[in-house]
Amino acid sequence: MTAGEKPKSSHSTPRPGDLGWLEFEKPILELERRIEDLRAFANQESIEVSDELKRLERKVDRLRKDIYSSLTRWQRVQLARHPRRPFTLDYIKRLFTDFVELHGDRLFRDDRAIVCGWARFQGEPVIVLGQQKGRNMKENLLYNFGMPHPEGYRKALRLMKMAAKFRIPIITLIDTPGAYPGIGAEERGQAEAIARNILEMSRLPVPIVCAIIGEGGSGGALALAVGDEILMMENAVYSVITPEGCAAILWKDRAHANRAAEALKLTAPDLMKFGIIDAIVPEPLGGAHRDPDAVAADLGRMIAASLSRLKALDPETLFHKRQEKFLAMGVVEEV
């Protein structure tokens, strides 16, 4: 993509049923299909039904507001995992120009689960990196369902050190259920790679802005999330374990995932309250996949504001403020 070139929008007004509707959204889907069927019938038979259409449209608007204004934590998990939700490459196409992807950790291989490279953000050079998921089985196999191997984290660290060498900011986009837990990954030092990234990111002398755009799962997410400012999409989630994993441990049954999600307090409002994140990026009613262009524009504005604040700080101040930020997280209660 060349500088100034605008990416082609993949968003258009969807037909009911083509967005991968979730179970709790089914009442909206049924009403929208009624509206579409009534409109098609009226056009075919030349019948005036504008009053009935307006009534149904008002009803579906009220239903949307009722459902999406009272989402449970488990429902937000489902939205965070939505297959049509914008992924890292979707945001890169919309927010950055002159993106040049770099590959390999110089030790073992290239891990496609992490996408990273040089780019320009609003004309300024940056390093951008993030986990990438797929929308179908072929893509999910290519990107390993967004679960990086240790070489993915080492690739990311290689680029972050490059950013430090040339004194340019780092932007990370986080969307993973967690690091890949396979035997090969463990043999090649998965835990060490994550720990190394956390250590090195904590002391990099350049601004780091992190954005949780979907799932932020455990150490697999934290390995890219040690930043000066952490943004989080309204319907993203960020937790030490998936709700299913938590349910399997506590209740020996993954079917209790909704109960686990409530206990984990993993939503953006929860984490804002705890001081884990710094700002919430708003999403349109129904989730980021309803209007990816608008969501990307909002995220871009918030990243720009964060960078503007951080670039005014010298490296030593950046380091100390980042250290204080993470040391202040959590509460200790003595009994």
C-alpha positions in Angstrom: 0.0 0.0 0.0 1.4 3.4 -0.9 1.3 6.6 1.2 -2.0 8.3 0.9 -3.7 5.3 -0.6 -7.0 4.4 1.1 -7.8 0.7 1.7 -10.9 -0.6 0.0 -13.6 -0.9 2.5 -15.0 -4.4 3.0 -18.0 -3.1 4.8 -21.4 -2.8 3.2 -24.9 -2.9 4.5 -25.3 -6.6 5.4 -28.3 -8.8 4.8 -29.8 -10.4 7.9 -28.2 -13.7 8.4 -24.8 -13.1 6.7 -22.9 -11.8 9.8 -22.7 -14.9 11.8 -25.4 -14.0 14.3 -24.9 -15.1 17.9 -27.5 -16.9 19.9 -28.5 -13.9 22.0 -28.9 -11.8 18.8 -31.5 -14.1 17.3 -34.5 -12.0 18.2 -33.0 -9.1 16.3 -32.3 -11.4 13.3 -35.9 -12.6 13.3 -37.3 -9.1 13.3 -35.0 -7.9 10.6 -36.0 -10.8 8.4 -39.6 -9.9 8.9 -38.9 -6.3 7.8 -37.0 -7.6 4.7 -39.7 -10.0 3.8 -42.4 -7.3 4.2 -40.5 -4.9 2.1 -39.9 -7.5 -0.7 -43.6 -8.5 -0.7 -44.7 -4.8 -0.8 -42.5 -4.1 -3.8 -43.7 -7.2 -5.6 -47.4 -6.6 -5.0 -47.2 -2.7 -5.1 -48.7 -2.5 -1.7 -48.2 0.6 0.6 -46.8 -0.7 3.9 -44.6 2.3 5.0 -46.4 2.7 8.3 -46.0 -0.9 9.2 -42.3 -0.8 8.2 -41.7 2.2 10.3 -43.3 0.5 13.3 -41.2 -2.6 12.9 -38.0 -0.6 12.4 -38.7 1.4 15.6 -39.3 -2.0 17.3 -36.0 -3.5 16.1 -34.1 -0.3 17.1 -35.5 -0.6 20.6 -34.6 -4.3 20.7 -31.0 -3.6 19.6 -30.6 -1.0 22.4 -32.1 -3.3 25.0 -29.9 -6.3 24.1 -26.6 -4.5 23.5 -26.9 -2.1 26.4 -27.2 -5.0 28.9 -24.6 -7.5 27.6 -23.3 -10.1 30.0 -19.6 -10.8 30.3 -20.0 -14.1 28.5 -21.9 -12.3 25.6 -19.0 -9.9 25.3 -16.6 -12.9 25.1 -18.7 -14.1 22.2 -18.5 -10.7 20.5 -14.7 -10.6 21.0 -14.4 -13.9 19.2 -16.8 -13.0 16.4 -15.4 -14.4 13.1 -16.3 -11.2 11.2 -14.6 -8.9 13.8 -11.7 -6.8 12.4 -8.3 -8.6 13.0 -4.8 -7.1 13.1 -4.3 -7.1 9.3 -7.7 -5.3 8.9 -6.5 -2.5 11.2 -3.1 -2.3 9.5 -4.8 -1.8 6.1 -7.0 0.9 7.5 -4.6 2.8 9.8 -1.1 2.4 8.4 0.6 3.2 5.1 3.8 1.8 3.6 3.6 -1.4 5.7 6.5 -3.7 5.1 6.1 -7.1 6.8 9.2 -8.6 8.2 9.5 -12.4 8.9 11.4 -14.8 11.0 13.0 -14.9 14.5 16.5 -15.6 13.1 16.6 -18.8 15.2 14.0 -21.3 14.0 11.3 -20.2 11.6 8.6 -17.6 10.8 5.5 -17.7 12.9 2.5 -16.4 10.9 0.4 -16.1 14.1 2.2 -12.8 14.7 2.3 -10.2 11.9 4.8 -7.4 12.3 6.7 -4.8 10.3 7.6 -1.2 9.5 4.9 1.2 8.6 3.9 4.8 8.7 1.2 6.0 11.1 -0.2 9.4 10.1 3.1 10.0 8.2 5.4 9.0 11.1 7.5 5.8 11.1 6.5 3.1 13.6 6.8 -0.6 14.2 3.4 -2.3 14.3 2.8 -5.9 15.4 0.0 -8.1 16.5 -1.6 -11.6 16.6 -3.6 -12.6 13.5 -6.5 -15.0 13.4 -8.3 -16.5 10.4 -11.9 -16.3 9.1 -12.0 -19.9 7.8 -10.2 -23.2 8.4 -7.5 -22.6 5.8 -6.6 -19.2 7.3 -6.8 -20.5 10.9 -4.4 -23.3 10.0 -2.1 -20.7 8.5 -2.2 -18.4 11.5 -2.6 -21.2 14.1 -5.9 -19.8 15.3 -4.0 -16.7 16.5 -1.9 -18.7 19.0 1.8 -17.8 18.7 4.8 -20.2 19.1 7.9 -19.0 20.9 9.5 -18.0 17.6 6.5 -15.6 17.1 7.3 -13.8 20.3 11.0 -13.8 19.4 10.2 -12.3 16.0 8.2 -9.6 17.7 11.0 -8.8 20.2 13.5 -8.6 17.3 11.4 -5.9 15.7 10.8 -4.1 19.0 14.6 -3.9 19.6 14.9 -2.6 16.1 12.4 0.2 17.0 14.5 1.0 20.1 17.6 1.2 18.0 16.1 3.7 15.6 14.0 5.5 18.3 10.6 5.0 16.8 7.3 4.2 18.6 5.8 0.7 18.8 2.1 -0.1 18.3 0.8 -3.5 19.3 -2.6 -5.0 18.4 -3.5 -7.9 20.7 -6.0 -10.6 19.7 -5.2 -14.2 20.9 -6.8 -16.8 23.1 -3.3 -17.5 24.4 0.1 -18.7 23.4 0.2 -22.1 21.7 0.6 -24.9 24.4 1.9 -27.7 22.2 4.8 -29.9 23.1 7.0 -28.4 20.3 6.4 -24.9 21.5 7.2 -25.9 25.1 10.4 -27.6 24.0 11.5 -24.5 22.2 11.0 -22.3 25.3 7.5 -20.9 25.1 7.5 -19.7 28.8 11.0 -18.2 28.4 10.0 -16.3 25.2 7.0 -14.8 26.9 8.9 -13.9 30.0 11.7 -12.4 27.9 9.3 -10.2 26.0 7.7 -8.9 29.2 11.1 -8.1 30.7 12.4 -6.4 27.5 9.2 -4.4 26.8 9.3 -3.0 30.3 12.5 -1.2 29.6 12.4 -0.2 25.9 13.3 3.5 25.6 10.5 4.3 23.1 6.8 4.9 23.4 4.7 1.8 23.3 0.9 1.9 22.7 -1.0 -1.4 23.1 -4.5 -2.0 21.9 -6.6 -5.1 22.8 -8.8 -5.5 19.8 -10.4 -8.9 20.5 -9.2 -11.6 22.9 -6.4 -10.8 25.3 -5.6 -14.3 26.7 -3.1 -14.9 29.5 0.7 -14.6 29.0 0.2 -15.0 25.2 -1.4 -11.5 25.2 0.8 -10.0 28.0 3.9 -10.7 25.9 2.8 -7.9 23.6 1.0 -5.8 26.1 3.6 -4.2 28.4 3.1 -0.6 27.2 2.9 3.0 28.3 -0.8 3.2 27.4 -3.1 0.3 27.0 -6.3 0.8 24.9 -9.1 -1.7 24.8 -12.0 -2.1 22.4 -15.4 -1.9 24.0 -16.3 -5.5 23.4 -12.8 -7.0 23.8 -11.8 -9.2 26.7 -8.6 -9.5 28.7 -8.0 -12.2 31.3 -5.5 -14.6 32.8 -7.4 -17.6 31.3 -10.3 -18.3 29.0 -13.7 -18.7 30.6 -13.8 -22.3 29.3 -10.4 -23.1 30.9 -11.4 -21.4 34.2 -14.6 -23.4 34.3 -12.8 -26.7 33.6 -10.5 -26.0 36.6 -13.0 -24.7 39.1 -16.2 -26.7 38.2 -14.7 -29.6 36.1 -17.1 -28.6 33.3 -16.5 -26.2 30.5 -20.2 -25.7 30.2 -19.9 -23.3 33.1 -18.0 -20.8 30.9 -20.6 -18.1 31.4 -20.3 -18.4 35.1 -16.5 -18.2 34.9 -16.7 -15.1 32.7 -18.6 -13.3 35.4 -16.1 -14.3 38.0 -13.1 -13.3 35.8 -14.4 -9.7 35.3 -12.6 -9.6 32.0 -14.5 -6.8 30.1 -13.2 -3.4 29.3 -15.3 -1.6 32.0 -14.1 -4.1 34.6 -10.4 -3.5 33.6 -10.8 0.2 33.4 -12.1 0.2 37.0 -9.1 -1.9 38.1 -6.6 0.4 36.4 -5.4 -2.3 34.0 -6.2 -0.4 30.9 -6.1 3.4 30.2 -9.0 3.9 27.7 -11.9 2.2 26.1 -12.4 2.4 22.3 -16.1 2.6 21.5 -17.8 0.2 19.1 -21.0 0.5 17.1 -24.1 -1.2 18.5 -23.6 -4.9 17.9 -19.9 -5.0 17.7 -16.8 -3.8 15.7 -17.8 -6.0 12.7 -20.9 -3.8 12.1 -18.7 -0.9 10.9 -15.0 -1.7 10.7 -14.1 1.6 9.1 -15.7 3.7 11.9 -14.1 1.5 14.6 -10.6 1.8 12.9 -11.0 5.6 12.7 -11.8 5.8 16.4 -8.9 3.5 17.3 -6.6 5.6 15.1 -7.6 8.8 16.8 -6.9 7.3 20.3 -3.6 5.8 19.3 -2.6 9.2 17.8 -3.5 11.0 21.1 -1.5 8.4 23.1 1.6 8.8 20.9 1.3 12.6 21.2 1.4 12.4 24.9 4.2 9.8 25.1 6.5 11.4 22.5 6.8 14.4 24.8 8.6 12.3 27.4 12.3 11.4 27.5 13.3 7.7 27.6 14.1 7.7 31.3 10.7 9.2 32.2 9.0 6.7 29.9 10.8 3.8 31.7 9.9 5.0 35.2 6.3 5.8 34.4 5.9 2.4 32.7 7.4 0.7 35.7 5.2 2.6 38.1 2.1 1.8 36.0 2.5 -2.0 36.2 3.7 -2.0 39.9 0.6 -0.2 40.9 -1.7 -2.9 39.4 -3.5 -5.3 41.8 -4.7 -5.0 45.4 -3.3 -6.9 48.4 -5.7 -7.6 51.2 -4.3 -8.9 54.6 -6.6 -11.0 56.6 
